[in-house]
Amino acid sequence: MNIISVTGTKGTTTTTHFLQAALQAATGRPAALISSIGGFDGVKWSDNGGYTTPPAPVVQACVERAQANGCGNLVLELSSIGEKEGRADGLTLDYGVFTNLGPDHVGPNDEHASLEEYYFYKRKIVSRYVHAVLNRDDASYADMVKAAEGGCCERLLSYSAQAGSGADIWAEDIQRTAEGMAFVAVTDAWRVPMTVPMPGVYNVSNALGAMGVIRLMDLDPTAAASAIAETRIAGRSETYRKNGKTAVVDYAHNAISFHAILSEMRIRHPNGKVRILFGVGGGRIERRRGMAEESAKLADVVYVTSDNPRDEDPRMLCQVLQDLIHQYGGTCQVIVDRTAAVRKALEDMDEGDVLILTGKGPETSITINGVSYPYPGDAGLVKAAWGL
C-alpha cells in the first residue's frame, strides 16, 4: 500500500480529499485517508479528535486497518506539528504533494516558536517524499526542490495553474462556472478537461496537485478528473443560495486565505456587497493583524465574533480585531455570540450579496476555557435560516 502525503500551509485538506477520490476512481480500489476532517480506513470513517495529523498510535492503527481492508493507497494530510512530534515516523512517504508555504501556526501559544521552525518542518516533510509533486507557483518552490532532491526523492514533478510556466502539469483555459471552476489539465502524456465544485484558482491548483500524483502513478486521468468533479468537502467553500443571496462556509483563518476568498467573491459578486464574518481563536495572536487588514480592504461589511476563544476573553479578542480593522480604515459590527452573529449577518443581506462565514468550517463546537460547547455550525445556521 502506498502512503501519499500532502503538506503545505493552505489547500492541504482539499487536495487530500481530491486525491483520495481520484485514486479510488482510477484504481477501482478503496483509498484510505487521514485528514483534518477525519479518518477513513477503506470501510469506516472515524473522528480525528480535532487533529490534522492525529497522534502516532492513531495513524499507525489506521494504516494497519487500511492494509487489512485491501486499500491500495492511503492519503495522509501531514502537518508540520505532526512531523515535529513524530506522528508519521516509520512510514515511507511513497508519494507527496506540497501545496504552498506562508506564515501560520507560529506564536507563543501556537505550534511553532518561529517561522524558521515552521518552515524547517515543512522542508523536512518534503525531504521524505520518494516521488514529489511540488507547486511551481509558490515562492518557496526552489527551496522545496532543494529539500526534495537533498532527501529521498527519486522523481519530481511540478504543477502550475499558469500555462507557460514550465511546469510538468499545468492548467489551460481556466474559467469560472456557477459552482466552481473549469479548466484543462495538461501533461506531456494527456490533456483532460476538468471541473472543480469550488470557486477560486487556488482550487484549480489543489486539483492539479492531486492530478500530479495520478500522472506519476500512470493512472487513468479521465476517471480521476470525473471523481474530483464530484468531490465536495465540508467547510471548504461550502456554498448555499436562496433568493439571490449567497452564503459561503469556509475554514479560512489567516491572511492568505482571507485574501484569496475575498478576492474571488469580489469577482463573482460584482453587483452586491461582499460580507465576511470571522473571529480569532485564543492563542492565535499572529493571525489577527492579517485577517483584519484583508477584511478592511476587501470586504464591504465585516462582522466580528467568537471563534474558539479558548482561555482568552472572547470580548477582548473581538475588541482587538475591531481596533485593528479600524487601523486599516475599515469598520465592523461586533457580536460576540457566534450564533447571534451569523443570524444577524444573514438577516442583513440583500439580493446579490455574498456572506463568507469563516474560521470554523465544519466545526460544531466552540471551546471556551477548556470546555467544548455545542454549536449549530455555520452551515447548520444557514440551512435553518433559509429553510434548506
Secondary structure, DSSP 8 states (H G I E B T S, - for coil): -EEEEEESSSSHHHHHHHHHHHHHHHHSS-EEEEETTEEE-SS-EE--TT-SS--HHHHHHHHHHHHHTT-SEEEEE--HHHHHTTTTTT--EEEEEE----S-SBSTTSSBSSHHHHHHHHHHHHHTEEEEEEETTSTTHHHHHHHHHTTT-SEEEEEESSTTS--SEEEEEEEE-SSSEEEEEE-SS-EEEEEESS-SHHHHHHHHHHHHHHHHHT--HHHHHHHHHT---TTSSEEEEETTEEEEEE---SHHHHHHHHHHHHHH-TTS-EEEEE---TT-HHHHHHHHHHHHHH-SEEEE--S--BTS-HHHHHHHHHHHHHHTT---EE--SHHHHHHHHHHH--TT-EEEEES-TT--EEEETTEEEE---HHHHHHHHHT-
